[in-house]
Amino acid sequence: MVKNHLAGDARGGFIPSHLKVLTAIRTWARGEIQDDAGDLNGMSQPTVSLVCKQGALALVAQRAQWIKMPQHDTEQNNIIAGFHSICGFRQVTGAIDCTHIRIPKIVSNATLEIMDIVAHWRGSTHDSRIFNECRLKQRFEQSESKGRLLGDSGYACTSYLFTPVLNPNPQKEEMYNWAHIRTRNSVERCFGVWKQRFQCLLRGITTKLENTKLYIVALAVLHNIAMHRQDLLEDVEVRGDGNVPVTHAIDASLRGNVARAAFINQHF
């Protein structure tokens, strides 16, 4: 898959492709300092840095194959069925959230695969701004993507992105919130498993910003490859980052509120 991208020599002479792959994965998975990873494989720190970048570039070249929203009805129906099986929430095609690893935004499915990622924002950027300026929102606005996303209260409620109801009324709205939280929890679990798989995401990637963004996308590709090949880790229950207090929620979309209310009345 990545052999052709890694065929060239590294600093200090020829290094077999498989050793480059193992070195890069060890560095990312264990969150090791590059000097330590290099010592184990007889490489200098600059060589390890180069090898990691080569590996990341090779993985990012596979992005379109491994990170994508559903393209066909069959794929979409499978994703909807996966979310529906959690607690009956209808027509969900993705759960959306951000995390503070250079503030990437991801959309996951119910099996904890990453279907969309944006990794070029800084940590102070609000979740809603990241979504408002991404291509995925345009696709939903233009009806290129079907179904709906589930997000937390940091996002505006729209006809295609449902958020929890603030101060819910008993029964219907409380039942909706209960189902919403448990269904959307898929994206938080996805973050948890992803970070558990690659400890560098927990400890922080101490490279230049351009390389950090590259590594984040590469590790998303590698995570999806691992999930596809059933290289599973123990599932992790993770709470949200807590970066958006519910009292500061963005809930100003009248059309979105009306669509959500109609959905609640019909299905709860």
N, C-alpha and C positions, 0 to 999 in steps of 0.2 A: 504493500500500500504506500509506503513512504520511502522505499529503498532508493528509487531513482533520485529523490530529492537529497539524499544523504551520501551520495556516491563520491563526492569530492573529498580532497584531503582537508584535514583540519590543521590547526597550528601544530607544528612539531612533527608533521609527517602523516602517513596514512593511518586511519583508524577505521576498523570494520564497521559497517552500517549497524550491525546488531549491537555492538558495544556503544555506539552513539545513542541508540534508542534506549538501552538499559540505563545509561548514565543520565539521560534527560528525565526519564520516568522516575528514577530513584530520587533525583534532585527535587522534582515536583511533589512526588508522593510523600516523601519524608520531610519536606520543607528544609532540606539540608543547606548549609552554607556551601557555596560552590567549591571552596577550597577543600572541604571535607570530602565531597563527592569525587573531586579530582584525585585526591590522595588514594582513594580506594581503587581507582582504575588507572593510576599512573598518568594522570593528565594535570596540566596546570590549570589554574583558575580561569585565565583567558580562554583556554581550550574548552573547558566546560561551558563557559558562557556562550561561545560560538556554537557548540554542539546543541545546547538548549535552544538557541535561536533557530538553527537549522531544523531541528525537530518540530518546533512550533510552526515555522513556515510550511513545513510539509503537511502538518495536520490542518492548518488553516486553508490550505489548498483544497482540502476535502470538505470544507464547510457546507457547501450547497448540497452535498449528498447526505450529510449527517444531521444538520440543524435546519429544519424546515417545518413550516406549518403544513397541515394536511392539504394535499394537492388534488385529491380526487374524492368522490363521494364515499367510496369504500373506506379510505383512510379516515375521513371525517366521521363517519358513522362508528368506526371502531373507537375513536377517541371519545365521542359522545357517550358510547356505551360504557367505556371505562369510568368516566366521571359519574354517570348515572348509577353505576353499581355501588358507589360509595354510600350514598344515602338518598338517591332518587332525584337529584337536581337535574333538570332537563336542559338539553341543548348547549351544554358547556363544551367548548373546544379548547380551552386553555385557562390556566391559573397564572396570574401575573404578580410579580413582586420585584423589589430591588434589594440589594445587599451591599454592605460597605466593603467591597473589594474594588476600589476605584469605581464604586457605584455602578456595577453592571445591572441591567434589567434583564430578566429572563421570563419566558413563558414556558411552563412545563405541561406535560400531559399527566394522566393519572398513574402511569407507570414510571414516573420520575425521570423521563427523558426531556431534554431541553429542546424546545421547538423554535425558539427565537431568542436572540441575545443582542443587547446593545452594551458596549463596554468602553465608551469613550468619554463618559462624564466624570467629573470630580465628585468627591464625597459630600460636598455641601449642596449638591443639586437635588431638588425636590423630585419625588417619584413622578408626580403629575407632569412636570416639565419634560422629563425624559420621555414619557409616553406621548405627550402632545407633539413632540418633534421627531418621532420615529416613523419609519415606513409602515409598521404594522397598523398604526392608527389610521393612516391614509387608506390602507387596504380595507379596513372595516368601514370607514366613512364612504368609500366608493363601492361598497358591497362586493368587493373581490373576495373577502373572507366571510364565511357564514358562521352561524352559531353565536356564542357570546363568551366573553372572558369574565373571570371572577377576580376582583381586586379588593384590597383593603380600603379603609376610609381615606387614604391619602390620594385617591383618584376621584375624579368627578364621576358621578353616576350617569351613564348614558344608556341608550337603547341596546348597545352591544357590550357594555362593560358594567356589570352589576356590582354594587358595593353593599356592605351591611346597612341596615336601617338604624339610624341613630334614635335612641329613646323609643324602642319598638313597643307597639301595643301588644297586649297579651294574645296568645294563640297564634294567629296567622303570621304576623311579623316576627314573633319570637321563634316560631318553627322555621321560617325562612332563614333567619340569622343562624340558627343552629345548623341547618343544612349547608348554608353558605360557608360557614367557618370550617366545617369538616371537609367539605369538598375542596375549598381553596387551600387547605392545609397541605395538599399535594406539592405545591411549589415550595413551601417551607421545608418539607421533608426532602425535596430535591436538593435544595441548598445544603441541607445537613449532610446528605450522603455524598454530594459533590465535594464538600469541604473535608469530610472524613477521608475520602479517597485521595485527595491531594492536600496534604497538610500545609503546603505553601499558601493556600487560600486562607487558612486560618491565621498563620503567622505573619502574613504580609509578603508581597513580592517586592524585594528591594532592588529593582532595576530601573532603568530609564522608563519614563511614562509610555513611550511608544512601544517598548518591549513588553511592559506590563500588560497593555491592552492586547498585544499579540498572544501572550501566554494565556490570558483569560479565555479567549476564544478557542485557542488550541486545546485547553483543558476541558472546555465544554464539548468539543468534538470527541476527545478521548473518553470522556464520561459516557457519551452516547454509544460509542463503540463498545465500551465495557458492558453497558446495560443490554445492548443488542445481543451480545455474546454470553449473556447470563452470568457475567462476572459480578455477582451481587455482593453487596456489603450488608451488614445488619442495618435494618431501617432505623432511622433516627427521628425521634419526635423533637421538633425544633419550634420554638416560639419565634415570632417575627422579630426583626431588629428593634422594634419599638421606636423607630425614628419618626413616626407620624402619630402623635397622640390623637385619640379619637375626637377630642374636643376641638381639634384644629382641622377637622375633616373638610374636604372640599366636596360640597354636595349641592351645587348651585344650578344643576341642569334640570329645568322643569320637565323637558321632554323625557329625560332619563328617569326622573322620579315617577312620572306617569306610567312609563313602560314597566318599571319595576313593580309599581302598585298593581297594575293589571296582571302581571305575572304572578304575584303573590295571591291575588284573589282567585285566580284560575287554578293554581297548582297547590296551594296550601290551605 
